[in-house]
Amino acid sequence: MAKKLLAVFMAVLMLAGAFAVGVSAVGVENINNIVFPTFTEDGVPPGAISRTLGIPSVPLGNGFFYRARATLEGENANSFELASSYWALFGSEVDVGTSAAVTVWVRPRTGLAAGTHIATVRVQRREHTEVFEVRVTVLPVPVPVTGVTIVGAATRNLTVGQMQQMNATVTPSNATNQSVTWQSSNINVATVSANGLVTARAAGSAIITVRTADGNHTAQVTVNVTEQGGGSSSNLTWLWIVLGIVAAALVAVAAVWFFLL
């Protein structure tokens, strides 16, 4: 009989041991699957902000106290994650412990879309509740400028006093910084405003340059300016020569006609 009892006792111990090993294995496996956050030397998770709140302790009895929990609420609740000084695991709901002063860490999740994300953190222990708001603004990824062109011909002919609007096209069209500046190589001949309006001042030539603020890309046009009502001085010289030849020819014809009569 004693041997049977001993056998039963040993069997029970083996089953209990197997159950304990099974539970331990499950526990270890779950713990190994948990990703704990990294901390700085000050004990704060990188990228997180902290908020310390006063939540009165509430006795539960037998030396135990009610725990407080922190939860995320609002339309953008999934944009953030929580941790606490008591339970340093990030999630949408965390245990913040039984003490009267609790610290909650909040940090935005990675990969958020551009825009402002707002959520509410609620810390509650029984009837005691503390609420605060968190927000983060995610800026869009900047699109760099790759080039710039000036719409129209590469050479422009103007007369003194004439104005012409220059228009620049920045590429790509969705570049973040579309700002450009304009400059004239000879302001005595032609000036250009900040908006690209060229004004012809005197006869001659000038190069108008547009430059992008992002990337320092440039494009140019040449502006040739002539006097009002005529061509350049060289053209006027040839005109006077031709007129002189015609006049001399007319005088010669008139002289011949006079002597023949």
SULPE-V223296 format. One record per pair of residues at least 24 apart in sequence whose ideal C-beta (glycine too) atoms are under 10 Angstrom apart, sorted by the first residue. I is the first residue (numbers start at 1). J is the second residue. If there is no record, write none. Layout:
I|J, I|J
This chain:
34|89, 35|89, 35|90, 36|83, 36|88, 36|89, 36|90, 37|81, 37|83, 37|88, 37|89, 37|90, 37|105, 37|107, 39|83, 39|88, 39|105, 43|85, 43|88, 43|103, 44|83, 44|85, 44|103, 44|105, 44|107, 45|81, 45|83, 45|88, 45|90, 45|105, 45|106, 45|107, 46|107, 47|105, 47|106, 47|107, 47|108, 47|110, 48|80, 48|81, 48|82, 48|83, 48|90, 48|104, 48|105, 48|106, 48|107, 48|108, 49|104, 49|105, 49|106, 49|107, 49|108, 49|134, 49|136, 50|83, 50|84, 50|85, 50|103, 50|104, 50|105, 50|106, 50|107, 51|102, 51|103, 51|104, 51|105, 51|106, 51|121, 51|123, 51|130, 51|132, 51|134, 52|85, 52|101, 52|102, 52|103, 52|104, 53|96, 53|100, 53|101, 53|102, 53|103, 53|104, 53|121, 53|123, 53|128, 53|129, 53|130, 53|131, 53|132, 54|99, 54|100, 54|101, 54|102, 54|123, 54|128, 54|130, 55|96, 55|97, 55|98, 55|99, 55|100, 55|101, 55|102, 55|123, 55|124, 55|125, 55|126, 55|128, 55|129, 55|130, 56|100, 56|125, 56|126, 56|127, 56|128, 57|97, 57|98, 57|99, 57|100, 57|101, 57|125, 57|128, 58|98, 58|100, 58|125, 58|126, 58|127, 58|128, 59|98, 60|98, 60|126, 64|98, 65|97, 65|98, 65|99, 65|100, 65|125, 66|98, 66|125, 66|126, 66|128, 67|95, 67|96, 67|97, 67|98, 67|99, 67|102, 67|125, 67|126, 68|94, 68|95, 68|96, 68|97, 68|98, 68|99, 68|100, 68|102, 68|104, 68|123, 68|124, 68|125, 68|126, 68|128, 68|129, 68|130, 69|93, 69|94, 69|95, 69|96, 69|97, 69|102, 69|122, 69|123, 69|124, 69|125, 70|94, 70|95, 70|96, 70|102, 70|103, 70|104, 70|105, 70|106, 70|121, 70|122, 70|123, 70|124, 70|130, 71|120, 71|121, 71|122, 71|123, 71|124, 72|106, 72|119, 72|120, 72|121, 72|122, 72|134, 73|119, 73|120, 73|121, 73|122, 73|131, 74|117, 74|118, 74|119, 74|120, 74|121, 74|122, 74|133, 74|134, 75|117, 75|118, 75|119, 75|120, 76|108, 76|112, 76|115, 76|116, 76|117, 76|118, 76|119, 76|120, 76|134, 76|135, 76|136, 77|117, 77|118, 77|119, 77|120, 77|121, 77|134, 78|109, 78|112, 78|117, 78|119, 79|108, 79|109, 79|111, 79|112, 79|113, 79|115, 79|116, 79|117, 79|118, 79|119, 79|134, 79|135, 79|136, 79|138, 80|106, 80|107, 80|108, 80|109, 80|112, 80|117, 80|118, 80|119, 80|120, 80|121, 80|134, 80|135, 80|136, 81|105, 81|106, 81|107, 81|108, 81|109, 81|110, 82|106, 82|107, 82|119, 82|121, 82|123, 82|134, 83|107, 84|123, 92|119, 93|122, 94|123, 96|123, 96|124, 96|125, 97|125, 98|125, 100|125, 100|128, 102|130, 104|130, 104|132, 104|134, 106|132, 106|134, 106|136, 107|134, 107|136, 108|134, 108|135, 108|136, 108|137, 108|138, 109|136, 111|138, 112|136, 112|137, 112|138, 113|138, 113|140, 114|138, 114|139, 114|140, 114|141, 115|139, 115|140, 139|176, 140|176, 141|176, 142|175, 142|176, 142|177, 142|214, 143|172, 143|173, 143|174, 143|175, 143|176, 143|177, 143|214, 144|172, 144|175, 144|176, 144|177, 144|212, 144|214, 144|215, 145|170, 145|171, 145|172, 145|175, 145|176, 145|177, 145|178, 145|179, 145|180, 145|212, 145|213, 145|214, 145|215, 145|216, 145|217, 146|170, 146|171, 146|172, 146|175, 146|212, 146|214, 146|215, 146|217, 147|171, 147|172, 147|175, 147|212, 147|215, 147|217, 147|218, 147|219, 148|175, 148|178, 148|180, 148|210, 148|211, 148|212, 148|214, 148|215, 148|216, 148|217, 148|218, 148|219, 149|210, 149|217, 149|219, 150|180, 150|182, 150|196, 150|208, 150|209, 150|210, 150|218, 150|219, 150|220, 150|221, 151|196, 151|219, 151|221, 152|221, 153|221, 153|222, 154|219, 154|220, 154|221, 154|222, 155|205, 155|221, 155|222, 155|223, 155|224, 156|190, 156|198, 156|200, 156|206, 156|208, 156|221, 156|222, 156|223, 156|224, 156|225, 157|200, 157|222, 157|223, 157|224, 157|225, 157|226, 158|189, 158|190, 158|198, 158|199, 158|200, 158|201, 158|206, 158|223, 158|224, 158|225, 158|226, 159|200, 159|203, 159|224, 159|225, 159|226, 159|227, 159|228, 159|229, 159|230, 160|189, 160|190, 160|199, 160|200, 160|201, 160|202, 160|203, 160|204, 160|225, 160|226, 160|227, 160|228, 160|229, 161|199, 161|200, 161|201, 161|202, 161|225, 161|227, 161|228, 162|190, 162|198, 162|199, 162|200, 162|223, 162|225, 162|226, 162|228, 163|190, 163|191, 163|193, 163|197, 163|198, 163|199, 163|200, 164|190, 164|192, 164|196, 164|197, 164|198, 164|199, 164|200, 164|208, 164|221, 164|223, 165|193, 165|195, 165|196, 165|197, 165|198, 166|192, 166|193, 166|195, 166|196, 166|197, 166|198, 166|208, 166|210, 166|219, 166|221, 166|223, 167|195, 167|196, 167|210, 168|196, 168|210, 168|211, 168|212, 168|219, 169|210, 169|219, 170|210, 170|212, 170|213, 170|214, 170|215, 170|217, 170|219, 171|212, 171|217, 175|212, 175|214, 175|215, 176|214, 177|212, 177|213, 177|214, 177|215, 178|212, 178|213, 178|214, 179|211, 179|212, 179|213, 179|214, 180|210, 180|211, 180|212, 180|213, 180|214, 180|217, 180|218, 180|219, 181|209, 181|210, 181|211, 181|212, 181|213, 181|218, 182|208, 182|209, 182|210, 182|211, 183|207, 183|208, 183|209, 183|210, 183|211, 183|218, 183|220, 184|208, 184|209, 184|223, 185|209, 185|220, 185|222, 185|223, 186|223, 186|225, 188|225, 189|223, 189|224, 189|225, 190|222, 190|223, 190|224, 190|225, 192|223, 198|223, 198|225, 199|223, 199|225, 200|224, 200|225, 200|226, 200|227, 200|228, 201|225, 202|226, 202|227, 203|227, 203|228, 203|230, 203|231, 203|232, 203|233, 204|232
